[in-house]
């Protein structure tokens, strides 16, 4: 990978009518779709990782073992949201990806997701280890500024809310 590797890619997405509840808010279950679709797009565009192709070629793929999600502000129908994704922890067979949904101007956190994943062999579903090449890539992608603790999700939410509140005050 090049020195210009983007550790925290972001994209914008418009909230679709069919993804909303009767109040015009993005349905809670659809947040996961928006987040995971954004991460798949980021992996392909920024790291040349086609996750489906990789799973077929290496007979292994990541499965989600746990989600931690906080819904902080509603994403509304027709609103454009910004989604950032970043790797905050990895080891020989596991990953933790943090995904943030923000207001389009990046000044308000709407939702935060931590997805924990394990690499498994296909079709057996048994845990396997990342290759040396993949470990090198993960080392480059790991965002060291985020102190990952398995039980630290709520603390991370507080930290980010404080950060974005301060950023909004600076804009005002």
N, C-alpha and C positions, 0 to 999 in steps of 0.2 A: 504494500500500500504506500501511497505517497505521503509526503509530509503535510499535505493539505487535507488530510482525512478529517471529516466533520464528525465530531463525537456526538453532537446534539443536533441532528437535522430537524427541520420543521417544515410543515406544509399547512396550507389552509384548506378548509372544507366547508361547504355550505350545508347547513342542517336542512334535510329534506322533509317535506310534509309527511310522507308515509312513515318516517322514523319518530314521529312525535306522538305524545299522548293527547287527550282531549283538551288539555290546558295549553297546548302549543309548545310544550317543553319536550326536549329530546328524551325519549323513553329510556329509563335506566339501563335496560338490557342492551340498547343500541350503542351506548357509550363504549362498551367492549368492542363492538364491531368497528366503530370509528377508530378507536385506539389501535386495534390489531391490524386493520387495513393500512393505517398510516405507517406502522412499524414495518410491515411487509414492503410497502412502497419505498420507505427510507433504506431498508436493507438492499433492495434491488438497485435503486438509483445511486446510492452513495458508497456501497460496499461491493457491488456486483454479486450479491448473494441472492440467487433465485432459490427460495426456500423449498419449493416443491421439487425443482430439478435436483437440488442438492440431496434431498431425501431419497429420490429415486437412484441417483448415482452412487451414493454412499450407503444405501440401505439403512439409513438412520435419520431421525428427525427429532426436533424438540417438541415435547408435549408440556402443556401447562399443568402445573401441579397445584398452584394457588394464585388467587388474585386478592389484592387488598385495594379497595377503591373508596374514595371519598368524593361525594357529590356536594360541591360547595356553592355553586351558583348555577341556575338553569341555563342551558343552551336552548335557544328559542328557534322556532320555525323561521327559515330563510336567513338566519344569522350566519355570518361567516366566522368560523372559529379557527384558531391556530393550534396545531398539535405538534408538540415536541416529544421526541423519544430519545432515550439514552440508556446505555448499559451502566448499571451502578454496582454490579457484583458478578463475579464468575469464579468457578473452580473447575476441576477436571471434567465434570459432567453437568454442571448446573449454571444457569444464568438468572439474573434479576434485571428486568428492564423497567425503568421508570418512564411513565408517559404522562404528560401534562396537557390538559385542554385549557386553552386560554382565550380570552376575548381577542378579537382580531388585532388590536393594538398592542397585545402582549402585556397589558397592565393589570389584568385580573385573572386569577386562577379560577376556573370553573369546575375542574375535576382533576383528581390525581389517581393514577393507577400504578401499582407495582405488580408485575407479572413474574412469577417464579416458574422457571422451566427446567426440565431435565432432558438430556439427550438420550434417546432410546433406540435400540436396534429394531429394525422392521423385518419381518412382521411380528417377532416375538414380544416386543414391548419391554425388553430387559434393558436396564441402565447400561450405557456405554460411555467411553471417555472421548473428549474432544481430541482431534488430531493435533499434531505439533503445529501445523500451519494455521489451524483454526485458533489454537491457543495464542499464537503470535498476533493474529488479527484482534482477538478479544482483548489482549493486553493494550493494543493501540486504541481500542474503542472505549475501554473502561474509564469512566469519569471519576477521577480521584477526589474531586471537590465534594462529592456526596459521600458522607460517612454512612455506609450501609450497616445497619444492625437488623437482624431478623425481626425483632420486636419493636423497631423504631419507626414504623409507619406514621403513627399519630404525631410523633415529634417532628417528622419531616413535613407533615401537613402544616403544623404550627409555624415551622421555619419558613416555608414558602409563603404562607399567608402574610406573615410579617414582612417578608421581602417585597411582595407585590404591593402591600399597603404603603410601604415606604417609597416605592417607585412611583405610585400614583401621586403621593404628596409632592414629590419632586417635580412632577409634570404640572401641578396646579399652580 
